[in-house]
Amino acid sequence: MEVRKLFSYNAVFTGIVGLASSTQNIQIQADSDFDLQKLTFTADIGIAAVTESTRIIPLCNVLITDTGTGEQFSDVAVPVNSLFGNGELPFILPRARRIAARSSLSITMNNRTAATTYNIQLSFIGEKIYNYPGVPTPSR
């Protein structure tokens, strides 16, 4: 039987200084595969309050690699806001992307500015997929 539950994996980049890069790894839990459906980001500069009118669009590029398959989400690092939406308007993938249990996502963030230090959180939103062998799936 297959059971799906809403879940969000997150990568937090704190203090990415000008012209620097940072890499975070998200370990997909062993209990289930993950169907990635939506991507969102939040950003701030120096932990300053952000309002609707002062929303930060970081001048950073991101490159994501699924280590389970070795596939990258793009051929080169792309601007954060071209792949991630905000919480009110997430980037919705045209088709869910399955990420295998026990694999990981490697996310590299590159700050393209010389003088701005960003804090960025990326959210990978989707469903954890639990498979219980030998238990019949109920008909719908």
N, C-alpha and C positions, 0 to 999 in steps of 0.2 A: 504494500500500500504506500502511496506517495502522499506526504503531508507537506504543505507549503506554509511558511511563516514569514511575515514581514521582518526585515532585518536591515541594518545599516552598518557597513564597515567604514572606518574613518582614518584618514591620515592627517596628522597635525604637524605643520611646519611652523616653528617658532623662531623668530629673529633671523629671517633670511636676509643677510646684509647685501648691499649693492654689489652686483656682478658676481655673486657667489651662487653655488648650487648646493642642494641638499637632497638626500635620498631617504625615503621611508619605505618600509616593507609592511604589507598587511598580510598576516597569516590567515588563510581561510581555515576555519575550524574543521577538525577531523570528522565531526558528526554529520556533516551534510555538504552537498554541493551548493553553489550559490548562483542564482540567476540574477545578474546585474541588469537593472532596468532603467535607472535614473542616476544622474550625476549633478551634484550641487557643490557650491563653494561659498565660503565666507572669508572676508579678509579685513584686516585693520592695519593701521600704522601706529606702532607704539602703544597698543592697547587703548587707543582713543575711542571714544564712543562713536558708533556709526548709526546714522539715521537713514531714512529713505533717500533724502536729498544729498547725503554725503557718502553714499555707498562707494566703497573702494573697488576699482577694477585694477587688479595688480598687473604691472608690466612684467609678467613672469611667463615662461614657457614650461610646459609639463610633458613628460614622456612616460607612458605607462606600459609595463611589460607583464604579461601573464606568464609566470615562471613555470606553470604546469605544462603549457604548450610551447613556450618560448616566443609566442607572438606578441608583437607590440600593437597598441591601439592605433598608432599612426606611423607614417614612415619617418617623420622627424618630430622633434619637440614642437608643440603648438601652443599658442596663447591660451592661458587658463580659461578665459571667457569664450573661447571658440569651442570648447569641449564640455564645460561645466556651466550650468545655469545657477540662479539663486534659489533660495528656499521656496519662494512664491512661484517661480517659473523655472523648474528644473529642466536640464537637458534630458530629453527622453530618447533612449536608444530606439532605432527603428525596429529592432528585434532584440530580445533579451540575450545577453551573452553569458553562457554557462562557464563558471569557473569551478574547477574540480576541488573537492575536499582535499585538505592537506597540501594544497599548492599555495602560492602567494602572489600578490601583486607588488611589483617594484615600481615606485613612483619617484621620478627625479624631477625636481623643481629648479629652474634656473631663473634668477632675478636678472632682468635686462637693464635695470637702472643702476646708476653709479652711486646715488646718494640716499635711496629710500630703503628702509628695512621693513619687510612685511611679515605679518603673522597670517597664515592661511590654513584653513581647514577644508579638506576635500571629503565629501560624503559619497559613498558608493551604496546606493539604495536598491534593494531588490527583495528577493525571497530566498530563504534557506530551504533546501529541498531535502526532506528526510525520506529515505526509502526503507520500508520495513518488509524484508523478504518473507514470503510465505503467508502474508496477510493479504487477503483479496481487497482490491480497491473498490469502494462502494460505487454503485452505479449512480449517475446523476440524473 
